[in-house]
């Protein structure tokens, strides 16, 4: 059994120490951090789309050292992931953190003849790894969402990740302790046994300013936080960066988190400073730790970590509801009824459709009838019935099971639209379909199916 699983079973607080492969540097190994067991975790394409793969980087460290490999689905398909699983199994690495991933630096929208960039979402990766067997699987979760719909969408997708078979959860990097408490309470409320860890990072003014300037996906840095860090920098109080990080580690332990994922603390001198502060404040009770945390962040109202709600829609429009009702009715009549399935199978079993010209005409007809209404891209495996008739292909990453972690106040990480999963979560609540967004695990679309008729594929795959 992997050591990480043992730590979880024994309720032994542990620290996952992140190593970046892009730094082209072999770091000293940590098997213990401030008295807690430490496990190395290798990040996937954080700085560049062309970073060394975590599996390749793991070979620079002894086989005897337990590792957690990240796998980012950005720009990858299910075949890429299945090859990765085989390689990880051959390397005897069992711990995986499966991520959808931030947007590629070289993302293409499929315009002007360029190939569409697609993403293997984490729900599908978990499903595939479970079928393969033998892995201890982690997933990411972003609780730092402040518009109702995007927060609902995140929790609905977390239900799916856990239903798919995730063994543990690591939160996005964030500093709102109320949001972390809400994530922990969610697991208790639904009686989920999976363990949760919090991602923490020593946050300096330079790092925070970089995140704000470059709109780093999914990370919330408010003007108040930035000002506090700027004032500390000006006053020469740089050590508070590590004191604050130590407090967050200890608070998370007191709150019942299984551990923390320590990011951007690579150098031995940084780690020693953080460890010294953990040792110094380890004896404090939760109330004392939180009081010191709030003092360092100059918390007065409790809203210092919450962004201004500059944009979000409170309710779905009447036209969105009517569109859903109409499409749902059409779908039931033409695709879900026993008669429709029988007629459809009869029609599409005819050899005519094997003729290339007929197949092309069918595909064109389907595209014309659906593209203007729902944004169809001829995926060949229509999932509209499972996504409230909001096409997953209209998400720049092509995500069907729910959002990535990169939204900001309902806005897509790409910044040019509202997140379709926020729209979907809002609509689901209005039409009583929230459970379907929680329960239905939507399979990935095989590459060989794309560019074929989903009508034909649907009827031939179903039984009357």
NORLINNOR-V640251 format. One record per backbone hydrogen bond with DSSP energy under -0.5 kcal/mol. NH is the residue of the N-H (numbers start at 1). CO is the residue of the C=O. E is the energy in kcal/mol with one decimal. If there is no record, write none. Layout:
nh:NH co:CO e:E
nh:NH co:CO e:E
//
This chain:
nh:6 co:2 e:-1.7
nh:7 co:3 e:-2.6
nh:8 co:4 e:-2.1
nh:9 co:5 e:-2.6
nh:10 co:6 e:-2.2
nh:11 co:8 e:-1.2
nh:12 co:7 e:-3.2
nh:13 co:11 e:-0.7
nh:14 co:258 e:-1.4
nh:15 co:37 e:-2.5
nh:16 co:260 e:-3.1
nh:17 co:15 e:-0.7
nh:17 co:39 e:-2.4
nh:18 co:16 e:-0.6
nh:18 co:262 e:-2.6
nh:19 co:41 e:-2.8
nh:23 co:20 e:-0.7
nh:24 co:21 e:-1.2
nh:27 co:25 e:-0.6
nh:31 co:29 e:-0.5
nh:33 co:36 e:-3.3
nh:36 co:33 e:-2.1
nh:37 co:13 e:-0.6
nh:38 co:31 e:-1.8
nh:39 co:15 e:-2.2
nh:40 co:66 e:-1.1
nh:41 co:17 e:-2.5
nh:42 co:68 e:-2.6
nh:43 co:19 e:-1.9
nh:43 co:41 e:-0.6
nh:45 co:43 e:-0.6
nh:51 co:48 e:-1.2
nh:57 co:53 e:-2.5
nh:58 co:54 e:-2.1
nh:59 co:56 e:-1.1
nh:60 co:57 e:-1.8
nh:61 co:58 e:-1.6
nh:65 co:62 e:-1.4
nh:66 co:64 e:-0.5
nh:68 co:40 e:-1.9
nh:69 co:67 e:-0.5
nh:69 co:95 e:-2.4
nh:70 co:42 e:-2.2
nh:71 co:97 e:-2.4
nh:73 co:99 e:-2.2
nh:75 co:118 e:-1.4
nh:76 co:73 e:-2.0
nh:81 co:77 e:-1.7
nh:82 co:78 e:-2.4
nh:83 co:79 e:-1.8
nh:84 co:80 e:-2.0
nh:85 co:81 e:-2.5
nh:86 co:82 e:-1.7
nh:87 co:83 e:-2.2
nh:88 co:84 e:-2.9
nh:89 co:85 e:-2.3
nh:90 co:86 e:-2.1
nh:91 co:87 e:-1.8
nh:92 co:89 e:-1.2
nh:93 co:88 e:-2.6
nh:94 co:92 e:-0.6
nh:95 co:67 e:-0.6
nh:96 co:94 e:-0.5
nh:96 co:136 e:-2.4
nh:97 co:69 e:-2.7
nh:98 co:96 e:-0.6
nh:98 co:138 e:-2.9
nh:99 co:71 e:-2.8
nh:99 co:97 e:-0.6
nh:107 co:104 e:-1.1
nh:110 co:115 e:-0.5
nh:113 co:110 e:-0.5
nh:114 co:111 e:-2.1
nh:117 co:108 e:-2.3
nh:119 co:397 e:-1.3
nh:120 co:73 e:-2.3
nh:121 co:119 e:-0.8
nh:124 co:121 e:-0.5
nh:125 co:121 e:-1.8
nh:126 co:122 e:-2.8
nh:127 co:123 e:-2.1
nh:128 co:124 e:-2.3
nh:129 co:125 e:-2.5
nh:130 co:126 e:-2.4
nh:131 co:127 e:-1.9
nh:132 co:128 e:-2.0
nh:133 co:129 e:-2.6
nh:136 co:94 e:-2.8
nh:137 co:135 e:-0.6
nh:138 co:96 e:-3.3
nh:139 co:168 e:-1.7
nh:140 co:98 e:-0.7
nh:141 co:170 e:-1.6
nh:143 co:141 e:-0.7
nh:145 co:143 e:-1.7
nh:151 co:147 e:-2.2
nh:152 co:148 e:-2.7
nh:153 co:149 e:-2.5
nh:154 co:150 e:-1.8
nh:155 co:151 e:-2.0
nh:156 co:152 e:-2.6
nh:157 co:153 e:-2.0
nh:158 co:154 e:-1.9
nh:159 co:155 e:-2.0
nh:160 co:156 e:-1.4
nh:161 co:157 e:-2.5
nh:162 co:158 e:-2.4
nh:163 co:159 e:-2.5
nh:164 co:160 e:-2.7
nh:165 co:161 e:-0.8
nh:165 co:162 e:-0.5
nh:166 co:161 e:-2.0
nh:167 co:137 e:-2.7
nh:168 co:137 e:-1.7
nh:169 co:195 e:-2.5
nh:170 co:139 e:-2.7
nh:171 co:197 e:-2.4
nh:172 co:141 e:-2.2
nh:174 co:199 e:-0.9
nh:177 co:175 e:-1.0
nh:180 co:176 e:-1.6
nh:181 co:177 e:-2.4
nh:182 co:178 e:-2.1
nh:183 co:179 e:-1.7
nh:184 co:180 e:-2.1
nh:185 co:181 e:-2.6
nh:186 co:182 e:-1.9
nh:187 co:183 e:-1.5
nh:188 co:184 e:-1.6
nh:189 co:185 e:-3.0
nh:190 co:186 e:-2.0
nh:191 co:188 e:-1.0
nh:192 co:187 e:-2.4
nh:195 co:167 e:-1.1
nh:197 co:169 e:-2.8
nh:198 co:259 e:-1.6
nh:200 co:198 e:-0.5
nh:200 co:261 e:-2.4
nh:202 co:263 e:-0.6
nh:203 co:201 e:-0.6
nh:204 co:202 e:-0.9
nh:208 co:204 e:-2.5
nh:209 co:205 e:-2.9
nh:210 co:206 e:-2.0
nh:211 co:207 e:-2.3
nh:212 co:208 e:-2.2
nh:213 co:209 e:-2.8
nh:214 co:210 e:-2.5
nh:215 co:212 e:-0.9
nh:216 co:211 e:-2.1
nh:218 co:406 e:-0.6
nh:219 co:216 e:-1.5
nh:220 co:218 e:-0.5
nh:221 co:219 e:-0.7
nh:226 co:222 e:-2.3
nh:227 co:223 e:-2.3
nh:228 co:224 e:-2.3
nh:229 co:225 e:-2.2
nh:230 co:226 e:-2.2
nh:231 co:227 e:-2.5
nh:232 co:228 e:-2.0
nh:233 co:229 e:-2.2
nh:234 co:230 e:-2.4
nh:235 co:231 e:-1.8
nh:236 co:232 e:-0.5
nh:236 co:233 e:-1.1
nh:237 co:232 e:-2.8
nh:240 co:237 e:-1.6
nh:241 co:238 e:-1.7
nh:242 co:239 e:-1.0
nh:243 co:239 e:-1.8
nh:244 co:240 e:-2.9
nh:245 co:241 e:-1.3
nh:246 co:242 e:-2.4
nh:247 co:243 e:-2.3
nh:248 co:244 e:-2.0
nh:249 co:245 e:-2.2
nh:250 co:246 e:-2.3
nh:251 co:247 e:-2.7
nh:252 co:248 e:-2.4
nh:253 co:249 e:-1.9
nh:254 co:250 e:-2.2
nh:255 co:251 e:-2.0
nh:256 co:252 e:-0.5
nh:256 co:253 e:-1.2
nh:257 co:252 e:-2.4
nh:258 co:196 e:-2.7
nh:259 co:196 e:-0.6
nh:260 co:14 e:-1.8
nh:261 co:198 e:-2.5
nh:262 co:16 e:-3.0
nh:262 co:260 e:-0.7
nh:263 co:200 e:-2.8
nh:263 co:261 e:-0.7
nh:270 co:267 e:-0.5
nh:271 co:267 e:-2.3
nh:272 co:268 e:-2.5
nh:273 co:269 e:-1.8
nh:274 co:270 e:-2.3
nh:275 co:271 e:-2.7
nh:276 co:272 e:-2.2
nh:277 co:273 e:-1.7
nh:278 co:274 e:-2.1
nh:279 co:275 e:-2.6
nh:280 co:276 e:-2.0
nh:281 co:277 e:-1.8
nh:282 co:278 e:-0.9
nh:284 co:281 e:-1.5
nh:289 co:285 e:-2.5
nh:290 co:286 e:-2.7
nh:291 co:287 e:-1.9
nh:292 co:288 e:-2.2
nh:293 co:289 e:-2.5
nh:294 co:290 e:-2.7
nh:295 co:291 e:-1.9
nh:296 co:292 e:-2.4
nh:297 co:293 e:-1.9
nh:298 co:295 e:-0.8
nh:299 co:294 e:-2.9
nh:306 co:303 e:-1.5
nh:307 co:305 e:-0.5
nh:310 co:308 e:-2.2
nh:321 co:317 e:-1.9
nh:322 co:318 e:-2.6
nh:323 co:319 e:-2.4
nh:324 co:320 e:-2.2
nh:325 co:321 e:-2.5
nh:326 co:322 e:-2.7
nh:327 co:323 e:-2.6
nh:328 co:324 e:-2.7
nh:329 co:325 e:-2.1
nh:330 co:326 e:-2.3
nh:331 co:327 e:-2.6
nh:332 co:328 e:-2.3
nh:333 co:329 e:-1.9
nh:334 co:330 e:-2.9
nh:335 co:331 e:-2.4
nh:336 co:331 e:-1.7
nh:337 co:332 e:-1.4
nh:341 co:337 e:-2.2
nh:342 co:338 e:-2.2
nh:343 co:339 e:-2.8
nh:344 co:340 e:-2.8
nh:345 co:341 e:-2.3
nh:346 co:342 e:-1.9
nh:347 co:343 e:-2.5
nh:348 co:344 e:-2.6
nh:349 co:345 e:-1.1
nh:350 co:347 e:-1.1
nh:353 co:350 e:-1.5
nh:354 co:351 e:-2.1
nh:355 co:352 e:-1.7
nh:359 co:355 e:-2.6
nh:360 co:356 e:-2.4
nh:361 co:357 e:-2.2
nh:362 co:358 e:-2.5
nh:363 co:359 e:-2.3
nh:364 co:360 e:-2.3
nh:365 co:361 e:-2.4
nh:366 co:362 e:-2.4
nh:367 co:363 e:-2.5
nh:368 co:364 e:-2.6
nh:369 co:365 e:-2.1
nh:370 co:366 e:-1.4
nh:371 co:367 e:-3.2
nh:372 co:368 e:-0.6
nh:374 co:370 e:-3.0
nh:375 co:370 e:-0.8
nh:375 co:371 e:-1.8
nh:376 co:370 e:-0.7
nh:386 co:383 e:-1.7
nh:387 co:383 e:-0.8
nh:387 co:384 e:-0.9
nh:389 co:384 e:-2.5
nh:390 co:387 e:-1.4
nh:391 co:374 e:-0.6
nh:391 co:389 e:-0.6
nh:394 co:391 e:-1.8
nh:395 co:392 e:-1.7
nh:398 co:395 e:-2.0
nh:408 co:411 e:-2.1
nh:411 co:408 e:-1.9
nh:412 co:417 e:-2.3
nh:415 co:412 e:-1.9
nh:419 co:410 e:-3.2
nh:422 co:419 e:-0.8
nh:423 co:419 e:-1.8
nh:424 co:420 e:-2.3
nh:425 co:421 e:-2.2
nh:426 co:422 e:-2.3
nh:427 co:423 e:-2.3
nh:428 co:424 e:-2.8
nh:429 co:425 e:-1.7
nh:430 co:426 e:-1.3
nh:431 co:427 e:-2.0
nh:432 co:428 e:-0.6
nh:433 co:428 e:-2.7
nh:434 co:428 e:-0.6
nh:436 co:433 e:-0.6
nh:437 co:433 e:-0.9
nh:437 co:434 e:-0.7
nh:438 co:434 e:-0.7
nh:438 co:435 e:-0.8
nh:439 co:435 e:-2.3
nh:440 co:436 e:-1.6
nh:441 co:439 e:-0.5
nh:442 co:440 e:-0.8
nh:443 co:441 e:-0.6
nh:446 co:444 e:-0.6
nh:449 co:446 e:-1.3
nh:450 co:446 e:-1.0
nh:451 co:378 e:-2.6
nh:452 co:449 e:-1.2
nh:457 co:453 e:-2.1
nh:458 co:454 e:-2.6
nh:459 co:455 e:-2.3
nh:460 co:456 e:-2.2
nh:461 co:457 e:-1.2
nh:462 co:458 e:-1.0
//
